[in-house]
Amino acid sequence: DRKKQQDHQKLTDRMGRIEHKIMILSGKGGVGKSTVSANIAVALALAG
């Protein structure tokens, strides 16, 4: 439980330093959320 709290705090701290966040959501599985997320990440990385 202590480790889980530490991990949550670490994630919260890191996410707080990110200026923009993009969420890819769907109520259903198998619709391509991971593919879309990966492609957006690559495009943003290439754009600088």
VEXGUZA-936904 format. One record per atom (N, C-alpha, C, CB): residue in three letters; y, z, x. Coordinates in steps of 0.02 Angstrom, whole numbers, padded with zeros to 5 digits, always signed. Glycine has a CB too. Example, Ala and Ser with C-alpha at 12.3 -4.5 7.8 and 13.67 -1.06 7.14 Angstrom:
% residues 2
ALA-00284+00390+00660
ALA-00225+00390+00615
ALA-00165+00390+00660
ALA-00224+00452+00565
SER-00112+00354+00642
SER-00053+00357+00684
SER+00002+00394+00645
SER-00030+00286+00704
***
This chain:
% residues 48
ASP-00060+00000+00041
ASP+00000+00000+00000
ASP+00063+00000+00044
ASP+00000+00061-00047
ARG+00062+00038+00097
ARG+00119+00041+00143
ARG+00130-00027+00176
ARG+00109+00095+00197
LYS+00075-00059+00198
LYS+00078-00125+00229
LYS+00106-00176+00180
LYS+00008-00147+00254
LYS+00085-00172+00118
LYS+00108-00218+00067
LYS+00184-00210+00056
LYS+00070-00207+00000
GLN+00208-00148+00055
GLN+00280-00135+00048
GLN+00319-00162+00108
GLN+00292-00060+00040
GLN+00292-00153+00168
GLN+00325-00179+00228
GLN+00328-00255+00227
GLN+00288-00155+00291
ASP+00273-00286+00207
ASP+00272-00359+00202
ASP+00322-00384+00151
ASP+00202-00384+00184
HIS+00326-00350+00094
HIS+00373-00369+00041
HIS+00445-00363+00067
HIS+00363-00326-00022
GLN+00460-00309+00101
GLN+00528-00298+00127
GLN+00546-00351+00180
GLN+00534-00228+00158
LYS+00498-00367+00222
LYS+00509-00418+00274
LYS+00524-00486+00241
LYS+00447-00424+00320
LEU+00485-00504+00190
LEU+00496-00567+00154
LEU+00564-00566+00119
LEU+00440-00579+00104
THR+00581-00511+00087
THR+00645-00505+00052
THR+00703-00513+00101
THR+00650-00438+00016
ASP+00698-00482+00159
ASP+00750-00487+00210
ASP+00758-00559+00234
ASP+00734-00441+00269
ARG+00702-00591+00248
ARG+00705-00661+00272
ARG+00733-00708+00219
ARG+00635-00684+00294
MET+00710-00701+00158
MET+00734-00744+00104
MET+00809-00733+00091
MET+00694-00732+00039
GLY+00832-00672+00102
GLY+00903-00657+00092
GLY+00948-00693+00141
GLY+00914-00583+00097
ARG+00922-00712+00198
ARG+00962-00747+00249
ARG+00963-00823+00238
ARG+00934-00733+00318
ILE+00922-00847+00192
ILE+00920-00919+00177
ILE+00975-00934+00127
ILE+00850-00941+00150
GLU+01018-00982+00145
GLU+01076-00997+00102
GLU+01056-01032+00037
GLU+01125-01040+00141
HIS+01011-01080+00041
HIS+00990-01117-00018
HIS+00915-01112-00026
HIS+01011-01192-00013
LYS+00893-01104-00088
LYS+00821-01100-00103
LYS+00805-01151-00156
LYS+00801-01028-00126
ILE+00750-01186-00149
ILE+00727-01235-00198
ILE+00659-01212-00223
ILE+00724-01307-00167
MET+00652-01205-00288
MET+00588-01185-00317
MET+00556-01244-00352
MET+00598-01126-00367
ILE+00493-01254-00340
ILE+00454-01306-00372
ILE+00405-01270-00419
ILE+00416-01352-00320
LEU+00416-01277-00484
LEU+00377-01239-00533
LEU+00341-01284-00583
LEU+00421-01191-00569
SER+00286-01260-00608
SER+00251-01292-00663
SER+00204-01240-00693
SER+00212-01356-00639
GLY+00196-01243-00757
GLY+00151-01197-00790
GLY+00078-01218-00785
GLY+00170-01190-00863
LYS+00066-01273-00752
LYS-00001-01301-00748
LYS-00020-01314-00675
LYS-00006-01366-00789
GLY-00083-01309-00660
GLY-00106-01324-00593
GLY-00123-01397-00585
GLY-00166-01282-00576
GLY-00124-01420-00523
GLY-00145-01488-00508
GLY-00096-01542-00525
GLY-00207-01501-00543
VAL-00031-01525-00527
VAL+00019-01575-00546
VAL+00060-01599-00486
VAL+00065-01546-00598
GLY+00045-01574-00426
GLY+00078-01599-00366
GLY+00134-01555-00338
GLY+00106-01664-00380
LYS+00135-01492-00356
LYS+00187-01447-00331
LYS+00187-01442-00255
LYS+00179-01377-00360
SER+00129-01436-00226
SER+00124-01430-00153
SER+00145-01495-00119
SER+00052-01412-00132
THR+00125-01551-00148
THR+00144-01616-00120
THR+00219-01626-00122
THR+00108-01673-00158
VAL+00249-01611-00179
VAL+00322-01617-00186
VAL+00357-01571-00137
VAL+00344-01602-00258
SER+00333-01509-00133
SER+00363-01460-00087
SER+00360-01483-00015
SER+00329-01392-00094
ALA+00302-01508+00006
ALA+00294-01531+00074
ALA+00339-01591+00089
ALA+00221-01550+00087
ASN+00343-01637+00042
ASN+00385-01696+00052
ASN+00459-01678+00054
ASN+00373-01747-00003
ILE+00481-01632+00014
ILE+00550-01609+00016
ILE+00564-01576+00084
ILE+00566-01560-00042
ALA+00517-01534+00107
ALA+00526-01500+00171
ALA+00532-01550+00228
ALA+00467-01453+00184
VAL+00490-01601+00228
VAL+00493-01653+00280
VAL+00559-01690+00277
VAL+00433-01702+00274
ALA+00579-01710+00217
ALA+00642-01748+00210
ALA+00701-01707+00233
ALA+00652-01769+00137
LEU+00703-01643+00216
LEU+00758-01600+00238
LEU+00757-01589+00313
LEU+00756-01533+00201
ALA+00698-01582+00341
ALA+00692-01573+00414
ALA+00716-01635+00451
ALA+00619-01556+00434
LEU+00698-01693+00426
LEU+00719-01755+00458
LEU+00794-01767+00450
LEU+00681-01814+00428
ALA+00822-01742+00395
ALA+00894-01750+00383
ALA+00935-01702+00427
ALA+00910-01738+00310
GLY+00901-01651+00453
GLY+00936-01604+00497
GLY+00961-01548+00458
GLY+00993-01636+00533
***
